Amino acid sequence: MPREIDRKRFWVVAATLWLATLSVCASAAQPAVTRVTYSHDIAPIILAQCAPCHHPDSVAPFPLLTYPEVQQKAQMIAAVTSSGYMPPWHAASHSLYRGARYLTTE
């Protein structure tokens, strides 16, 4: 009878270790998901790079100060920033300038 209990313990411990190993491997195999949010990721860029011109009574044709304003123009913002059309910077790009509006690829 003690031998039977030892066998049962062995299989219980072995099964537990096997399940623990599977769960660790499964969680390690899944890539970490980074969630992009407006308030954390997008708004700081918009406020720093777009809002200086895109606010009411400014040279830009529409404001970009709130989430609904940015959401309404999201496709256009993506198109003009990826093409390099915005933010506008017409000075020679071979030097660094104070106040230059550059977007990085990050």
C-alpha positions as CSV (number, residue, x, y, z in Angstrom):
1,M,0.0,0.0,0.0
2,P,2.8,2.6,0.7
3,R,4.2,1.8,-2.7
4,E,0.8,2.6,-4.3
5,I,0.7,6.0,-2.5
6,D,4.2,6.8,-3.7
7,R,3.2,6.0,-7.3
8,K,0.2,8.2,-7.0
9,R,2.2,11.1,-5.5
10,F,4.8,10.6,-8.3
11,W,2.2,10.9,-11.0
12,V,0.4,13.9,-9.3
13,V,3.7,15.7,-9.0
14,A,4.8,14.8,-12.5
15,A,1.5,15.9,-14.0
16,T,1.6,19.2,-12.0
17,L,5.1,19.9,-13.2
18,W,4.2,19.1,-16.8
19,L,1.2,21.4,-16.7
20,A,3.3,24.2,-15.1
21,T,5.9,23.8,-17.9
22,L,3.2,23.9,-20.6
23,S,1.7,27.1,-19.2
24,V,5.1,28.8,-18.9
25,C,6.0,27.8,-22.5
26,A,2.6,29.0,-23.8
27,S,2.9,32.4,-22.1
28,A,6.5,32.8,-23.3
29,A,5.5,32.0,-26.9
30,Q,2.9,34.7,-27.1
31,P,4.3,38.1,-28.2
32,A,3.7,41.0,-25.8
33,V,0.9,43.1,-27.0
34,T,1.5,46.8,-26.7
35,R,-1.7,48.8,-26.9
36,V,-1.6,52.2,-28.4
37,T,-3.9,54.8,-26.8
38,Y,-4.8,58.3,-27.8
39,S,-4.0,59.9,-24.5
40,H,-0.7,58.1,-23.9
41,D,0.7,57.8,-27.4
42,I,-1.0,60.0,-30.0
43,A,-2.1,63.2,-28.1
44,P,1.5,64.1,-27.0
45,I,2.7,64.0,-30.6
46,I,-0.4,66.0,-31.9
47,L,0.0,68.6,-29.2
48,A,3.7,69.1,-29.7
49,Q,3.8,68.9,-33.5
50,C,0.4,69.9,-34.9
51,A,-1.4,72.0,-32.3
52,P,1.0,75.0,-32.5
53,C,-0.6,75.7,-35.9
54,H,-3.8,73.7,-35.8
55,H,-5.8,75.7,-33.3
56,P,-8.7,78.1,-33.7
57,D,-7.9,81.4,-35.4
58,S,-4.5,80.2,-36.7
59,V,-2.9,79.6,-40.1
60,A,-4.0,76.0,-40.3
61,P,-7.5,75.4,-41.8
62,F,-8.8,73.3,-38.9
63,P,-8.0,72.6,-35.2
64,L,-6.4,69.4,-33.9
65,L,-6.8,69.9,-30.2
66,T,-9.4,67.2,-29.1
67,Y,-9.8,63.5,-29.7
68,P,-12.9,64.0,-32.0
69,E,-11.0,66.6,-34.1
70,V,-8.1,64.2,-34.6
71,Q,-10.3,61.2,-35.1
72,Q,-12.2,62.9,-37.8
73,K,-9.0,63.7,-39.7
74,A,-7.1,60.5,-38.8
75,Q,-6.7,59.1,-42.4
76,M,-5.6,62.4,-43.7
77,I,-3.1,62.9,-40.8
78,A,-1.7,59.5,-41.5
79,A,-1.3,60.2,-45.2
80,V,0.3,63.7,-44.9
81,T,2.7,62.7,-42.1
82,S,3.8,59.5,-43.8
83,S,4.5,61.3,-47.1
84,G,6.5,64.0,-45.3
85,Y,4.1,66.8,-46.4
86,M,3.3,67.6,-42.7
87,P,4.6,69.0,-40.5
88,P,5.8,71.6,-43.0
89,W,9.4,72.6,-42.8
90,H,10.8,74.4,-45.8
91,A,14.3,75.2,-44.5
92,A,17.3,73.2,-45.8
93,S,17.4,69.9,-44.0
94,H,21.2,69.6,-43.8
95,S,21.4,71.3,-40.4
96,L,19.5,71.4,-37.1
97,Y,17.4,74.5,-36.4
98,R,15.8,75.7,-33.2
99,G,12.1,75.2,-33.4
100,A,12.3,72.8,-36.3
101,R,9.3,70.5,-36.6
102,Y,10.6,67.0,-37.4
103,L,8.8,63.7,-36.9
104,T,10.9,60.7,-36.2
105,T,10.1,57.2,-37.5
106,E,9.5,56.0,-33.9
